[in-house]
Amino acid sequence: MFDALSDRLSGIFESIRGKGRLTDADIASTAREIRRALLEADVALPVVRTFISRIEERCKGAEVSKALNPAQQIVKVVNEELIAILGGETRRLNYAKQPPTVIMLAGLQGAGKTTLAGKLAKWLKGDGHSPLLVAADLQRPNAVNQLQVLAERAGVAAYAPEPGSGVGDPVKVATDSIAEAKQRGHDIVIVDTAGRLGIDEEMMQQARDIRDAVNPDEVLFVIDAMVGQDAVNTAEAFRDGVGVTGVVLSKLDGDARGGAALSVRHVTGRPILFASTGEKLEDFDVFHPDRMSSRILGMGDMLTLIEQAEAVFEEKQKEEYTEKLLKGEDFTLEDFLDQMQAIRKMGPIGNLLKMMPGMGQMKQQIDSIDDKQIDRTTAIIRSMTPAERRDSSLINGSRRLRIANGSGVTVSEVNQLLARFKEAQKMMRQMGGAMGIPTGKATKSPYTKRKGKKGAKKKTVRRGGPASQQQRAPQGLGGQMPDLSGFNPADLPDIDLEQFFKDQGKDK
């Protein structure tokens, strides 16, 4: 959604990056271009005026003029002001001191309230809560059935005593759901209310009646990020008519200009709590103003990427990989397959790459990435025998042909996969070596097993000081201690203490 705005801002910053000193004319020109980019992105005019005035005020001060790199300082100022426009700090849900916590969803029809109710329930369940979805939208046809299907997919309970489609009292359903939640032990109640195609007094009155009946801890207004400035006007009307406490952005993955998402916090004065970024129930997360600003400015979003990776890699799986590294075992094709499948669960590869810093300049290459390549890789590895997955050196020419025929690809694609796997295996070994973990290769030590005649004694010379200070290794504690002046412990080789003491016993 913010790709066009991100490209415009990146071009503006690139034009001033090579200047060692910025004049007032440069700052005015930069501010003018940023203003134009925001207006083209459909950001509300009051928001643009406030944003630009703050940037000009800060850029004309000592903060930029005395900076060693003025261009980077302007990027920093824009980033900080953009975070402020988006809400500043991350806002979390307010939970009731005495459960259940009641969350009421409001908004226009088509904004995605019912789908978002299922996403919110799944997210809360993953956070350790037991939510109950309440079907209080009794106006829209099949709204009740849709909520029940979403509840089943999310693995949560649903309360739908009325068939809907114009039948039933939504206020009574919402009221009875509180007692139902207490009886069944649910700590959160999510009430899905009816929407309309436009703002009218009947809809507002029904929303107010439900609010007064259940006394919700949070009233969340669901806003369609693709609608534009009209969505901001609707949010203001709901704020004044119902009293919303927070905003949820839906359809943030669309190709609209996204100005509503940047404007709603500043115009309504209500924080953005969550953002929906796709059609799947998993495409939903807490809204972080700083991370969103970082994405818009092309600086990536590593924290979200790390959180997504932690969510898909199970704790047991992480422990197994750690144990393998500690034991110095090789990275196998089975491990490679597990990691590919975990990455697939994190979403489209292009979206993951865009979260990395500096990837904004490679958008065309990223957009051309085919996610089906992971599916082809999975098919190739699953066409191998268990022994071949554990030891890729077994895969000779005839086996490669068999694997290619079994997975429906060419032999060259199998060869390319094995080459990529060898690189990944090599990288894992290097990681283990960097951590001080044995990688399976023998290391020289004065007390490792040696081939030769039994009982043969070998002299060990310490190398680290002058020749006059080199001493024969003491055979016991009764000998005279050598002169240790100029001795550097770092020059000593690794010693197997257990083998050392065995050798001492043999010598005696």
PERAJO-V630795 format. One record per backbone hydrogen bond with DSSP energy under -1.0 kcal/mol. NH is the residue of the N-H (numbers start at 1). CO is the residue of the C=O. Records with the same first field share a line. If there is no record, write none. Layout:
NH->CO  CO
//
This chain:
6->2
7->3
8->4
9->5
10->6
11->7
12->8
13->9
14->10
15->11
19->16
27->23
28->24
29->25
30->26
31->27
32->28
33->29
34->30
35->31
36->32
37->33
38->34
39->35
40->36
41->37
42->39
43->38
48->44
49->45
50->46
51->47
52->48
53->49
54->50
55->51
56->52
57->53
58->54
59->55
60->56
65->61
66->62
67->64
73->69
74->70
75->71
76->72
77->73
78->74
79->75
80->76
81->77
82->78
83->79
84->80
85->81
86->82
88->83
89->87
101->187
103->189
104->218
105->191
106->220
109->196
111->108
116->112
117->113
118->114
119->115
120->116
121->117
122->118
123->119
124->120
125->121
126->122
128->125
129->124
132->188
133->157
134->190
135->159
136->134  192
138->136
143->140
146->142
147->143
148->144
149->145
150->146
151->147
152->148
153->149
154->150
156->151
159->133
166->138
173->169
174->170
175->171
176->172
177->173
180->176
181->177
182->178
183->179
184->180
186->181
188->130
189->101
190->132
191->103
192->134
193->105
204->200
205->201
206->202
207->203
208->204
209->205
210->206
211->207
212->208
213->209
214->210
215->211
217->102
218->102
220->104
221->246
222->106
223->248
225->250
227->224
231->228
233->229
234->230
235->231
236->232
237->233
238->234
239->235
240->236
241->237
242->238
243->238
245->219
246->219
247->271
248->221
249->274
250->223
252->276
254->251
262->258
263->259
264->260
267->263
268->264
269->265
273->247
275->285
276->249
277->283
283->280
284->282
285->275
287->273
292->288
293->289
294->290
295->291
296->292
297->293
298->295
299->294
301->355
305->301
306->302
307->303
308->304
309->305
310->306
311->307
312->308
313->309
318->314
319->315
320->316
321->317
322->318
323->319
324->320
325->321
326->322
327->323
329->324
333->389
336->332
337->333
338->334
339->335
340->336
341->337
342->338
343->339
344->340
345->341
347->344
352->348
353->349
354->350
356->353
359->356
362->359
366->362
367->363
368->364
369->366
373->370
374->371
376->372
377->373
378->374
379->375
380->376
381->377
382->378
384->381
389->385
390->386
391->387
394->391
395->392
396->394
400->396
401->397
402->398
403->399
404->400
405->401
406->402
407->403
409->404
414->410
415->411
416->412
417->413
418->414
419->415
420->416
421->417
422->418
423->419
424->420
425->421
426->422
427->423
428->424
429->425
430->426
431->427
432->428
433->429
434->430
435->431
436->433
437->432
448->445
456->453
469->466
470->467
473->460
487->484
491->488
492->489
497->495
500->496
501->497
502->498
503->499
504->500
505->501
506->502
507->503
508->504
//
